[in-house]
Amino acid sequence: MNITLHRIINIIVYLFAAIGLFLVLGYLAVRLGFTNNKGFIDDRFITTATTTQSGADIATTSPEWNNTPEWTSLKAAIIKDKPMVDKVSSETGVPSRFLVSLLIVEQLRLFNDDRESFKKFFEPLKILGTQSVFSWGILGIKKETAIEIEKNLKNPDSPRYPGAQYEHMLDFKTADIDKERFERLTDQHNHYYDYLYAALFIKQIEAEWSKAGHDISNRPEILATLYNLGFSKSQPNPDPKVGGAAIPIGNKTYSFGGLAYDFYYSDELTAEFPR
């Protein structure tokens, strides 16, 4: 009996040690930037970088992203969130289709990376996948990015300050800010804050570029690229590049910004989220 109890205690100790090691390694990976998206420049957009605003200059030949079971499932899940997306769009001024463009790339990447979960949960239930480790929520927002979004709202001296009307949108209701922030962004039943943080990121990037003399408010492919790469890669210039993380779907590999562009200018979900 004592030997059995001793073994059980050892197993519990080793289990907690393994969990602790995993958490420490995860923390170090985030702090050292190992989980950051280095990305790549999308060749499709190089020769027509000055004409991508119209949406008619770059066509996706034989698209695969919207001819998959993942897209069929995702489309049904997104439609369920339409009232929430429209609410955030109304509150922030960020077009609903911009937000959905970010969402479909994050979700298609998640569905393709975790095929087992897709087949077991996401496909039959037609729900969005929520992340809770290195990135959070349905839109894959990192903790550090969330904190920076919050700070920019309160700092009129920041080039990313979007305006006084946004200052209190992310005010916390409790003293335990870390816990509240995590629960906001990982709530599987209410995605309001996922969309709100993403929308405020877009507003802040638009503000930064506008103050530098560059309007990218009508460039979903650039906004998506910067959303994927993060604030540190936002360097306003007259010739921004489209790219970001590689998203393999079927026999094609898309860039994060390129796939967001493809959805935005596609005919998919235009009734629910018009351009």
C-alpha positions as CSV (number, residue, x, y, z in Angstrom):
1,M,0.0,0.0,0.0
2,N,2.8,2.4,0.9
3,I,4.7,1.5,-2.3
4,T,1.6,2.2,-4.4
5,L,1.0,5.5,-2.6
6,H,4.6,6.4,-3.1
7,R,4.4,5.7,-6.8
8,I,1.2,7.8,-7.1
9,I,2.9,10.7,-5.4
10,N,5.9,10.4,-7.7
11,I,3.7,10.4,-10.7
12,I,1.9,13.5,-9.5
13,V,5.1,15.3,-8.8
14,Y,6.6,14.4,-12.2
15,L,3.3,15.5,-13.9
16,F,3.4,18.9,-12.2
17,A,7.1,19.2,-13.0
18,A,6.3,18.5,-16.7
19,I,3.5,21.1,-16.7
20,G,5.8,23.6,-15.1
21,L,8.5,23.0,-17.6
22,F,6.0,23.4,-20.5
23,L,4.8,26.7,-19.1
24,V,8.3,28.0,-18.5
25,L,9.4,27.0,-22.0
26,G,6.3,28.6,-23.5
27,Y,6.9,31.8,-21.6
28,L,10.5,31.9,-22.8
29,A,9.5,31.2,-26.3
30,V,7.1,34.1,-26.3
31,R,9.5,36.5,-24.5
32,L,12.4,35.6,-26.9
33,G,10.2,36.0,-30.0
34,F,10.3,32.3,-31.1
35,T,6.5,32.4,-31.6
36,N,6.6,35.5,-33.7
37,N,5.6,35.4,-37.3
38,K,8.6,36.2,-39.4
39,G,6.5,36.0,-42.5
40,F,7.4,36.4,-46.2
41,I,6.6,38.9,-48.9
42,D,3.8,37.8,-51.3
43,D,5.1,37.8,-54.8
44,R,1.6,38.1,-56.2
45,F,1.5,41.7,-55.1
46,I,5.0,43.0,-56.0
47,T,4.4,44.1,-59.6
48,T,1.1,45.8,-58.8
49,A,1.8,47.2,-55.4
50,T,0.4,50.6,-56.3
51,T,-2.9,49.3,-57.8
52,T,-4.1,46.7,-55.3
53,Q,-6.6,49.2,-53.8
54,S,-9.2,48.5,-56.5
55,G,-9.3,44.8,-55.8
56,A,-9.5,44.1,-59.5
57,D,-5.8,43.9,-60.4
58,I,-4.8,40.7,-58.6
59,A,-6.9,37.6,-59.2
60,T,-6.5,34.3,-57.4
61,T,-6.4,31.6,-60.1
62,S,-8.1,28.3,-59.0
63,P,-8.5,29.3,-55.4
64,E,-8.5,26.4,-53.0
65,W,-9.3,28.2,-49.7
66,N,-13.0,28.3,-50.4
67,N,-13.3,24.9,-51.9
68,T,-12.6,22.9,-48.7
69,P,-14.6,21.4,-45.9
70,E,-12.9,23.9,-43.6
71,W,-14.4,26.8,-45.4
72,T,-17.8,25.3,-45.5
73,S,-17.7,24.8,-41.7
74,L,-16.1,28.2,-41.1
75,K,-18.7,30.1,-43.2
76,A,-21.5,28.7,-41.1
77,A,-19.7,29.6,-37.9
78,I,-19.0,33.2,-39.0
79,I,-22.6,33.8,-39.9
80,K,-23.5,33.0,-36.3
81,D,-21.2,35.8,-35.2
82,K,-22.6,38.4,-37.6
83,P,-24.5,40.5,-34.9
84,M,-21.3,40.7,-32.8
85,V,-19.1,41.6,-35.7
86,D,-21.6,44.3,-36.8
87,K,-21.8,45.7,-33.2
88,V,-18.0,46.1,-33.0
89,S,-17.9,47.6,-36.5
90,S,-20.6,50.2,-35.5
91,E,-18.7,51.1,-32.3
92,T,-15.3,51.4,-33.9
93,G,-15.9,52.4,-37.5
94,V,-13.9,49.4,-38.8
95,P,-15.8,47.7,-41.6
96,S,-17.2,44.3,-40.7
97,R,-15.6,42.7,-43.8
98,F,-12.2,43.9,-42.6
99,L,-12.7,42.1,-39.3
100,V,-14.0,38.9,-41.0
101,S,-11.0,39.0,-43.4
102,L,-8.7,38.6,-40.4
103,L,-10.9,36.0,-38.8
104,I,-11.0,33.7,-41.8
105,V,-7.2,33.6,-42.1
106,E,-6.7,32.9,-38.4
107,Q,-9.4,30.2,-38.5
108,L,-8.3,28.5,-41.7
109,R,-4.8,28.3,-40.4
110,L,-6.0,26.8,-37.1
111,F,-8.3,24.3,-38.8
112,N,-5.4,23.2,-41.1
113,D,-2.9,23.0,-38.3
114,D,-5.1,21.0,-36.0
115,R,-6.9,18.6,-38.3
116,E,-7.9,16.3,-35.5
117,S,-9.8,19.0,-33.5
118,F,-11.3,20.3,-36.7
119,K,-12.8,16.8,-37.5
120,K,-13.9,16.2,-33.9
121,F,-15.3,19.6,-32.9
122,F,-15.2,22.5,-35.3
123,E,-16.6,20.7,-38.4
124,P,-19.6,18.9,-36.8
125,L,-20.5,21.8,-34.4
126,K,-19.8,24.6,-36.9
127,I,-18.0,26.7,-34.3
128,L,-14.9,28.9,-34.3
129,G,-11.7,27.7,-32.8
130,T,-10.5,29.5,-29.6
131,Q,-6.8,29.6,-28.8
132,S,-5.5,29.9,-25.2
133,V,-1.8,29.2,-25.2
134,F,0.7,31.4,-27.2
135,S,-2.1,33.4,-28.8
136,W,-5.6,34.0,-27.5
137,G,-9.1,33.7,-28.8
138,I,-10.6,33.3,-32.2
139,L,-8.3,36.0,-33.7
140,G,-5.0,34.8,-32.2
141,I,-4.1,37.9,-30.3
142,K,-1.0,37.7,-28.2
143,K,-1.0,38.9,-24.6
144,E,1.7,41.5,-25.3
145,T,-0.2,42.8,-28.3
146,A,-3.4,43.1,-26.2
147,I,-1.5,45.1,-23.5
148,E,0.0,47.4,-26.2
149,I,-3.5,48.0,-27.7
150,E,-4.8,49.0,-24.2
151,K,-1.9,51.4,-23.6
152,N,-2.2,53.1,-27.0
153,L,-5.8,54.0,-26.2
154,K,-4.7,55.9,-23.1
155,N,-1.7,57.7,-24.6
156,P,-2.4,60.8,-26.7
157,D,1.3,61.2,-27.3
158,S,1.5,57.8,-29.1
159,P,1.5,57.9,-32.9
160,R,-1.0,55.0,-32.6
161,Y,-3.5,57.0,-30.5
162,P,-6.7,56.6,-32.4
163,G,-8.7,59.4,-30.6
164,A,-10.4,60.3,-27.4
165,Q,-13.6,58.5,-28.4
166,Y,-11.8,55.1,-28.0
167,E,-10.0,55.7,-24.7
168,H,-12.4,53.8,-22.5
169,M,-13.4,51.0,-24.7
170,L,-11.2,48.5,-23.0
171,D,-11.5,49.7,-19.4
172,F,-11.3,46.8,-16.9
173,K,-14.1,46.1,-14.4
174,T,-12.0,44.2,-11.8
175,A,-8.6,44.6,-10.0
176,D,-7.3,41.4,-11.5
177,I,-6.5,42.8,-14.9
178,D,-4.5,39.8,-16.2
179,K,-7.3,37.4,-15.3
180,E,-9.9,39.6,-16.8
181,R,-7.9,40.1,-20.0
182,F,-7.4,36.4,-20.5
183,E,-11.1,35.6,-19.9
184,R,-12.2,38.4,-22.3
185,L,-10.1,37.0,-25.1
186,T,-10.7,33.3,-24.6
187,D,-14.5,33.3,-23.9
188,Q,-15.8,30.6,-26.2
189,H,-19.4,31.8,-26.0
190,N,-18.9,35.6,-26.4
191,H,-16.4,36.9,-29.0
192,Y,-17.1,40.6,-28.5
193,Y,-13.7,41.4,-27.1
194,D,-11.9,39.3,-29.8
195,Y,-13.4,41.5,-32.5
196,L,-13.0,44.7,-30.4
197,Y,-9.3,44.2,-29.8
198,A,-8.7,43.4,-33.5
199,A,-10.7,46.5,-34.5
200,L,-8.8,48.7,-32.2
201,F,-5.5,47.3,-33.5
202,I,-6.6,48.3,-37.0
203,K,-7.6,51.8,-35.8
204,Q,-4.2,52.3,-34.2
205,I,-2.3,51.1,-37.2
206,E,-4.4,53.4,-39.4
207,A,-3.7,56.3,-37.1
208,E,0.0,55.7,-37.1
209,W,0.2,55.5,-40.9
210,S,-2.1,58.4,-41.4
211,K,0.0,60.7,-39.2
212,A,3.0,59.7,-41.3
213,G,1.2,60.7,-44.4
214,H,0.1,57.3,-45.7
215,D,-3.6,56.3,-45.9
216,I,-4.0,52.5,-45.7
217,S,-7.6,52.5,-44.5
218,N,-8.7,51.0,-47.8
219,R,-5.9,48.4,-48.0
220,P,-7.2,45.2,-46.3
221,E,-4.1,43.2,-47.5
222,I,-1.7,45.7,-45.8
223,L,-3.8,45.9,-42.6
224,A,-4.0,42.1,-42.4
225,T,-0.2,41.8,-43.0
226,L,0.5,44.2,-40.1
227,Y,-2.1,42.5,-37.9
228,N,-0.3,39.2,-38.4
229,L,3.3,40.6,-37.9
230,G,2.5,42.9,-35.0
231,F,3.2,46.5,-34.0
232,S,6.9,46.1,-34.1
233,K,6.8,45.5,-37.9
234,S,4.6,48.6,-38.6
235,Q,6.9,51.1,-40.3
236,P,4.9,53.6,-42.3
237,N,6.2,54.0,-45.9
238,P,4.8,54.8,-49.4
239,D,5.2,51.2,-50.7
240,P,4.1,48.7,-48.0
241,K,4.5,45.0,-48.8
242,V,1.9,42.3,-48.6
243,G,2.8,39.1,-46.8
244,G,3.0,37.6,-43.4
245,A,2.9,34.0,-42.2
246,A,2.6,31.2,-44.7
247,I,-0.9,29.5,-44.7
248,P,-0.9,26.2,-46.5
249,I,-4.3,25.1,-47.8
250,G,-4.5,22.1,-50.1
251,N,-1.8,22.5,-52.8
252,K,-1.4,26.2,-52.3
253,T,0.4,28.4,-49.8
254,Y,-1.0,31.8,-49.1
255,S,0.4,34.7,-47.2
256,F,-1.6,36.0,-44.3
257,G,-2.2,39.3,-46.0
258,G,-2.8,37.7,-49.4
259,L,-5.4,35.4,-48.1
260,A,-7.2,38.2,-46.3
261,Y,-7.2,40.1,-49.6
262,D,-8.5,37.1,-51.5
263,F,-11.5,36.8,-49.2
264,Y,-12.2,40.5,-49.0
265,Y,-12.5,40.9,-52.8
266,S,-14.2,37.5,-53.3
267,D,-18.0,37.0,-53.6
268,E,-18.0,35.0,-50.4
269,L,-20.3,36.3,-47.6
270,T,-20.9,39.6,-49.4
271,A,-24.6,39.5,-48.4
272,E,-23.7,39.3,-44.8
273,F,-20.6,41.5,-44.9
274,P,-20.6,43.8,-47.9
275,R,-17.6,45.6,-49.2
